[in-house]
Amino acid sequence: MRITVDAERCVGSGMCVLTAGEVFDQRQDDGKVIVLRPEPPAEMQDSVREAVDLCPAAAIVFSLH
């Protein structure tokens, strides 16, 4: 799995961090998403999918290799 984000679309809601905090964080200055683990292990796939679904700005994309 590979995660990419569009920081310009991100509205800083933090749903990704609340759902998968081991994969996502937020910038201190504006709250926009930061990907901590762009290729998380398979056991995190469910939480990453949930974070993608919960993102109000649709700023997170993941693909399977």
WOVEN-V765337 format. One record per residue. RES is the residue in one small letter. OMEGA is omega in whole degrees, 0 to 359 (* if undefined). NEAR is the number of other C-alpha atoms within 12 Angstrom. D_CENTER is the distance of its C-alpha to the mean C-alpha in Angstrom with 1 decimal. Layout:
RES_OMEGA_NEAR_D_CENTER ; RES_OMEGA_NEAR_D_CENTER
This chain:
m_179_21_12.3 ; r_181_23_10.7 ; i_171_30_7.3 ; t_178_26_7.8 ; v_174_31_6.9 ; d_184_21_9.8 ; a_178_21_10.3 ; e_179_16_13.5 ; r_185_17_12.2 ; c_178_27_9.8 ; v_175_23_12.1 ; g_181_29_10.8 ; s_177_24_11.1 ; g_180_29_9.0 ; m_180_32_8.4 ; c_180_39_4.9 ; v_179_29_7.1 ; l_183_22_9.9 ; t_184_24_8.8 ; a_183_31_7.3 ; g_177_23_8.6 ; e_181_24_9.8 ; v_185_35_6.7 ; f_171_34_5.0 ; d_179_27_7.9 ; q_176_27_9.5 ; r_180_19_12.5 ; q_188_11_15.8 ; d_184_9_17.5 ; d_177_16_15.5 ; g_181_20_12.5 ; k_186_28_10.1 ; v_172_39_6.7 ; i_177_31_7.4 ; v_179_30_6.2 ; l_182_21_8.8 ; r_182_24_9.3 ; p_177_24_9.0 ; e_182_23_11.3 ; p_179_27_10.9 ; p_184_18_14.1 ; a_182_16_15.0 ; e_177_14_15.4 ; m_185_23_11.6 ; q_182_25_11.4 ; d_180_18_12.2 ; s_177_25_9.6 ; v_177_38_6.8 ; r_179_28_9.0 ; e_178_23_9.4 ; a_177_35_6.0 ; v_181_33_6.5 ; d_183_20_9.9 ; l_182_22_9.7 ; c_183_30_8.0 ; p_182_18_11.5 ; a_183_24_11.2 ; a_184_26_9.8 ; a_182_29_7.9 ; i_178_37_5.4 ; v_172_28_7.9 ; f_178_27_8.8 ; s_176_18_12.4 ; l_181_16_14.8 ; h_*_10_17.1
